[in-house]
Structure formats: C-alpha cells, structure tokens
Amino acid sequence: MTKKTDSNTKDKILQAGIKLMLTKGFNATSVDEMCDEAGVTKGSFFHYFESKEELAKEAVNQFSLAQMQHFEAGPYNNLPDPLERLYGYLDFMIEGIKNSQTTLSCLIGNLTQELSQTHAEIRSVCHQNFSWHNQRLQNIIDDAVKAHPPQSEIDSASIAKYINATIQGSLILGKAAQNNLLMVENLEHAKKYLKTLFPEKEYQDNSPQV
C-alpha cells in the first residue's frame, strides 16, 4: 500500500532536521530532537522517513533547492550583458553575506566534511548537489565567454569549481573566526581574478550601495 503523505508535516520535519543539522551536525542530532523541534511524534517521523539517513539525503536536496531558487530570483539574472550577470552573481552573494545577521553555514558542505568517510549514500547526494551548483555557475560563465571571448581559452567548468571551492573554504574560515566578512574578502578576490580573464570593458557595479 502507498503511504498517505501530508506535505506540511513532512516539510516541518525536514526543516527541523536542516536547522538542527546546520547547528549540531548529523551525528549529534537525534530523531527525538527533530521531532520535538517539528512538534510531531516519532511515529510521524518514521511515517515519512525510514531513517535519519534518509531524512539527511532529502534535507540536502531541499537545502540545495532553496539555494537554487534564491539565486534564480536574484536581480542580476535580468542584466542584459552576460558578463555583467557573472559579476552580478558574485555581487549578489557578497551583499547577502554583508546583510546576514548570523554566521553562515552550508548543510551540503557540513555533511560532506562530517560523513564522507562513513555514509556513502549521503556523500553521493552531497556530491550530486555540488555538481548541480557547479553546472549552474558554469552556464553563467559560458554565456559570458560567448558574449565577450577571452584573449585565451579558459576552462569554465574548472573556474566554476574554483569559485565554489572558494565559497566552501570561506565558510569554514568564517565559522572558525565567527566572521562572515572573510567570505566577502575572498569573493572580491575571485571577482578580480575573473576580470583578468575577459577583455576590459566599462562595468557598472550593480551591487546595492550601503
């Protein structure tokens, strides 16, 4: 028989799991704590998820989807020049970091570091989601390359991975120092590097002025 599902209840459990695993990690978060946070019974938890591991895999996908939707809604997507969209992507991220009131964290990166050697299926889901984000950024870079051919050939896939590696590394440094602005500094460096790859052009900084 097919399980009946209540999307609202399942989402509450997922959001509780995301919140707790972001702050405590996977191993330190219990099913009981997630149920208490979501305001549901343990029976409800196991109605929707066979195990904590199954919830973690869905939580990674849910967290990743929310991030994708956030960036797809960014105003830089409406810029007509593909190169400005590329720089605008970084500007959008930088301004979001500056405006954050809490130390930033990434569920995908956190679980990868904690579980890559012990939970192969969760590691695989994390890898898949990193690949999706890399591909999205690669597409933005490819559009910029078509509109503004660089002086020499570049590897857009490698550059996308470099930028996302900068983001993940900066999150770790920021958490250690309790300072999000370390990530801003590193993204500014990444932006300067990107500008060396393309022909010089007059560029209007579209980030909000504080």
Secondary structure, 3 states (H helix, E strand, C coil): CCCCCCHHHHHHHHHHHHHHHHHHCCCCCCHHHHHHHHCCCHHHHHHHCCCHHHHHHHHHHHHHHHHHHHHHCCHHHHCCCHHHHHHHHHHHHHHHHHHCCCCCCCHHHHHHHHHCCCCHHHHHHHHHHHHHHHHHHHHHHHHHHHHCCCCCCCCHHHHHHHHHHHHHHHHHHHHHHCCCHHHHHHHHHHHHHHHHHCCCCCCCCCCCCC
